[in-house]
Amino acid sequence: MYFSLLQMSRERQSDLIRRLVWGLRPGGGLVLATVPADVEDVEVVFMGQQVRATSFATEDLVSLVSRAGLAVESKHHAMITPAHPDAVPEPHLFLYCRQKETQSTA
């Protein structure tokens, strides 16, 4: 997933992540990418357009995916400048996750 979460409320982001984990095959992987920031419904300029954005701080997103059943295998932070003449570098976070092993009740 690449930035589609930013335009959803925190509640909707959390729900979607739980649904995505539920849909993974056992041991399946998921990569989440976002702009890590502790912001909720703020107006930002992206690619020259005003948009509303909501995000989580890195630690909060890691906690959210863990509660949803994912193990974070690695985190990658990068500064990326979008391909737009008015763009400025912005922080990006990539979480490489794998579905946690489930305990079998035999």
C-alpha positions in Angstrom: 0.0 0.0 0.0 1.5 3.3 -1.0 0.0 6.5 0.5 -3.7 5.5 0.1 -4.1 5.5 3.9 -3.3 9.2 4.3 -6.7 10.3 3.1 -8.6 8.1 5.6 -9.4 8.7 9.2 -7.3 6.8 11.8 -10.3 4.6 12.5 -10.7 3.7 8.8 -6.9 3.2 8.4 -6.9 0.8 11.4 -9.9 -1.1 10.1 -8.4 -1.4 6.6 -5.1 -2.7 8.0 -7.0 -5.4 10.0 -8.9 -6.4 6.9 -5.8 -6.6 4.8 -4.1 -8.9 7.4 -7.2 -11.0 7.5 -7.0 -11.4 3.7 -3.4 -12.6 3.7 -2.5 -16.2 3.2 -0.7 -17.7 6.2 2.7 -16.1 6.5 1.8 -13.6 3.8 3.6 -10.2 3.5 2.4 -6.6 3.3 4.4 -3.5 2.7 2.9 -0.2 4.0 4.3 3.2 3.0 3.3 6.5 4.5 4.6 9.9 5.6 5.2 9.3 9.3 3.6 12.1 11.3 1.3 12.4 14.3 -1.4 14.4 12.4 -5.1 14.1 12.0 -7.2 15.7 9.3 -4.7 18.5 8.5 -4.6 20.4 5.2 -1.3 19.9 3.3 -0.2 20.7 -0.3 0.7 17.6 -2.3 1.8 17.9 -5.9 0.4 21.4 -6.0 -3.0 20.4 -4.7 -4.6 21.0 -1.3 -5.5 17.7 0.4 -6.6 16.6 3.9 -4.2 14.1 5.5 -4.1 11.9 8.6 -1.1 9.8 9.6 0.5 8.1 12.5 3.9 8.6 14.1 6.3 5.7 13.3 5.9 4.0 16.8 2.1 4.3 16.6 1.9 2.7 13.2 4.2 -0.1 14.2 2.0 -0.7 17.2 -1.1 -0.6 15.0 0.2 -3.2 12.6 1.4 -5.4 15.4 -2.1 -5.4 17.0 -3.6 -6.3 13.6 -1.4 -9.4 13.5 1.6 -8.4 11.5 5.3 -8.7 12.6 7.4 -5.8 11.3 10.4 -7.4 9.6 12.1 -4.2 8.7 11.6 -0.4 8.6 13.1 1.9 6.0 13.1 5.7 6.4 13.8 7.9 3.3 13.6 11.5 2.3 11.8 11.6 -1.1 11.0 14.6 -3.3 7.8 14.1 -5.4 8.1 14.7 -9.1 6.5 18.2 -9.1 8.2 21.6 -9.6 7.0 22.9 -6.2 7.7 19.8 -4.2 10.0 19.7 -1.3 11.7 16.6 0.3 9.4 14.8 2.7 10.0 11.9 5.1 8.7 8.5 4.0 8.4 5.3 6.1 8.2 1.8 4.6 7.2 -1.1 6.9 7.9 -4.5 5.5 5.6 -6.8 7.4 4.7 -10.5 7.6 1.6 -12.1 9.1 2.4 -13.4 12.5 2.3 -17.2 13.2 -1.0 -18.2 14.7 -1.1 -20.6 17.6 -3.0 -23.8 16.8 -5.3 -25.1 19.4 -5.2 -28.8 19.1 
